[in-house]
Amino acid sequence: MVADLIGGPLSEMPERARLMLVDEMGMYPGGCANNTAIALARLGLPVQLIGKVGRDPLGDFLLTALAGYGVGTHGVLRDPVVGTSATMVMIDPDGERRFIHYIGANAGLSFEDVDLKMVEKGSVLHIGGCFILPAMDGEPTARLLQKARSAGVTTSLDTAWDASGRWLQVLAPCLPHLDYFVPNLAEARAMTNLDEPADVARALLDRGVRTVALKMGADGCFILTQEGQMVRAPAYQVEVIDATGAGDAFAAGFIAGIANDWPLEESARLANAVGALCVSGKGAAGGVTTLEKTLEFMVSAEEYGQDIQD
């Protein structure tokens, strides 16, 4: 759970002790859990968020903003000592981003902080931000996934970039408890030391994941299941305004498809569409909209007529 201060466009970093002007700057909810929860709420799904923020103005901002989006926050704790996590996001003219991040209260989120009764009442448990939740990463996350699975809850996990290079050292105990794993291709390549999407996905399936959905940006997505079903879904072409949160929006679209019992191919298309709409607006939630309007976008988009290979 992160408060994002987003400014841009910024074509270069200012020199030391110099001021540089940007056209726009604003505060938005950010972080993998916030982004995915907001997108799910916009798509019409009931969602509860579990996390930790500080007892500070940024924490107040996040809780107020989330409530405005219809996201439940009964599972959010407030740290009386550590501040709310925050990121300065600088947007390049082409929509790409640069980040300066303060991990804050997210660092203290632990297994003991999670409301297991809330988890067990859900239909899907999605964990966002693996590798930047140090008290949760690895065995605690694996334990939470196992408990959710044993209660009949579908499990899903997304990752952030692991700057420490631990990758599978942290993830390995989690993978056998995952129904869906939705990393981006660069992250998955770093985990497996493989290059081709099919090889990367098979290596992760071999470690116990039931379905791997690789986010590939402008190349859409590649999905492979334990049963051998393969889906390649092309990306939707949109003007990129701000790429912040695109991967989290994809995860939300994919979860929405799964939660609605859609076939894998249609869930993939929905995930790509939600990701595309995200980057067409400002902030991590961007242009994500209702399910009805997303489906209208899919019908009208040029790529919708392309065949999905399976």
N, C-alpha and C positions, 0 to 999 in steps of 0.2 A: 504494500500500500504506500504510494508515493505521491507527493505533491509536485507537479511539473510546472516550472516556470519556463515557458516556451517563447523564444524570440527569433526573428528573422525577417527577411533573408540575410544571411551573413556569408559573404563570399570568401572572407579570410579573417583570421583572428587579429584583434587590435594589437598594436605594438605595446610594449610595457609603458605604463603610465599614460596611455592614450585612450581617448574616447571614440567609439564607433557607434553610429546611429543605425537602428533597424526600423523597418516599416511598422512592425506590430510586435506586441508582447502581451502575454496573458498567463493566468494561472489556471491549471486544469488538473483534475484527478489523473493520476498515472500509476505505473507499476502494473505488473502482469495480472495480479488478482483484480485490482480496480478495473483495468481495461476490459478484461474478459467478462466480469460481472456486469458492467454497464452495457456492453454489447448484448449480452444475453437478455438483460432487462428490456432493452430497446426492441429485441426480437420477440418479446412477449412472454418470456419464460420467467417463472418465479425463481428468484435466486437469493441466497443468503451468503454473505461474505464473512470469512473467518480471517482475522489478522490482528495487527497491533499498530497503534499510532501513539503519539505523545499527548500529554495534557498541555497542548500549546495551540496557538492560532491556526497552524497548518493542520493539526488534527481536527479542530473544529470545522475548518474549511472542507476537509475530505468527507466527514460524516454528514455535513449539510448537503454537499453536492451529491453524494451517493443516495441520500434519501430523496433528493429531487429527481433522480433517475429511476426511483422505484426499487433500489437495491436494499435488501435487508441487511442490517448491521448488528444484529443481536450477538453475533459471534466475534465482534471486534472489541479488543481490550485496549485500555489506555495506560501507557507507561508513565508513572509520575515523575520519573527522573530523566529518561532519554527522550530526545525530540523526535518528531515525526520525520520519516525518511523524505528526502527531497532531491530533485534533479534539476539542474539547469540544462535545458535542451536548446541547442543552437541549430537552426534550420538553414541548410545550404540552399542556394537558388534552385537546385534541381529536386529539392524535397528531402534529400538525405540529411542525417542528423549527426550531431556531436553531443556528447553527454559529460556533465560533471556531476557526480552522484555522492550523496551522503546516505549511508545505509540506515542510520538511526534506529528507531524502534523495531524495524524488521529483524535486526540482528538478534533480538531477544525472543522472538516468537518460537515457542517450543511445543513439543508433543503435549505437555501438560496443559498448555493454553487452549488446546482444541476441544471444543464441545462435541464429544463423541455422540451424544444423543442427537444433536443437530445433523451430524454426518449420516447417522443411520436412518434418519427420516427422509433423506434426500434420495433422488433417483440416480444422480451422477455426482461424484466427487472429482473436481478438477483441481490440480495443484499447479499453480503458476510460480515462476521465479526460482526454480531449482538452481542451485549454485550461488544464490545470493540470499539464502535464508540459513545462515551458518548453524543455528541451534536446531534446525529441522532437517537439514540435508543428510542424506545417507540413511542410516538405520532407523531414525525416528520417522522419516517419510515412508520407508518400507513398512514399518509397523502400522502406520495410519492406513496405508493402502490395503494391507492385509485385513485389518479390522473392518474397513468399508466393504471389501469384497465378501467377507464372511457374513455380512449383514445383507447381502444381495444388491449392493450399490455398485453401479458401473464406475470404473476408475479411469482417469485420464491425467496426463502429466505433460507439461511444457517446460522448456528449459530457458535459461539465459546463457550468455557466453561465459564459459569458465576460464577466467584469466589465469587461474592457478594451474590449469592443465590437468586437473585430477580426473575429470570426465567419468569414465566407467568405474573408477575406484569409488566414487560417490554413488553413481547410478546403479551399479550392478545389483545390489540387494533389492532395489525398487522394481526392476524390470519384470520379474516373474509375477508381480501383483498388478500389472497394468493391462487393462482392456485396450486402451488407446494411448499411443505415444506420439506427440505432435511437435517434434523439434524442427528447426529449419535445416536445410541441407548442409550448410556450412558447419553447424554444430554437430550434426550426425556424422559428417565426414571426420571431424576431429575426434569423435568418440571411437570410430571404427578403423581409422586409417585406411579407408576405402574411398573410391571416387564415384563410381556409377551408382545412381539412386537405387537400382534393384539390388546391387550387391550390399549397399549400406543397409537397406531395409531388411534383407535376409539375415545379415549379421545380428541385427537387433532382435529379430524374431527368434533366432537361435538362442538368445538369452532369456526368452520366456514371454516377451510381449505378444499379445494376441493380434493387434493391428498396429502397423506403423504408418503414419501419415506425414510425409515429408513436405514442408513448405518450401517452395522454390521461387518465390517472388514473381518476376515477370514470366517465368516458365510454368506457373501454375502450381500443381501439386502432384505427388506420386504416392500411391497408397498400395500396401501389400499386406495380406492377412495370412494367418497360420494355415488357412485352408487353400492358399494359393491364389485367391482372388486378387487381381491387379487392376488398378484404376489410374489412368493418367487424365487429369482434367486441366484444360488450358486456362490461363489467366484472362480476366476481363480487362480490356484496355480502357483506362481512364486517365485524366490529367492528374498527375501527382502534385498535391498541394503540401502534404505533410505525411511522411511515412511512419510517424510515431504510432506505435500500437498496432501496426498492420498484422503482425503475427498473432497477437492476442485476439484480434477481431476474427482472424481465420479460425482460431481455436473455438471461439464462441459460435461461429457459424457451423462448424463441424459438430460441436456438442448439441446444438439445436437440432440438427438433422438426426443425430443418433437418438436424442430424447424423444423426437417425434416419430421414431421407428421408420425413418426414410431409408430406402436402399442406399448402399455405400456410394454409388455413383452420384445420386442426387445430393447426398450430404457433402460430397466433395465439391460439387458445383456451388452449393450454398456457401460453403466455407470460402471459396475463391471470391464469390460475389461480395460477401461481407467484408473481406479483406480489401477488395478493390474500392468499395464505398468508403471504407475507413480512410484511405489515403487521399480521397478527394475532398476532405475537409480538414479543419484545424483541430489539433489536440489528439489525444490518444483514442478518443471515441470517434473523432472525425465526422465523416458523413454516414456513419452507421445509422440505419433507420429501422422501421418496422418490418416484420416479415412480409407483409403484403406488398409494401413498396419495394422491398428487396427482390421479391419474385417478379414484379413488374420490370425492374431493372434487368433481371436475368433474361426475360423474354425479349426485351428490346435490344439487348446488347448484341453486337455483331458476332461475338464468339459463341453465343448460345447454340448456334446451329452446328457447331463442330462436333464430330463424333468423339465420344470418350472411348479410349482403347481399354479393353478388359479381356 
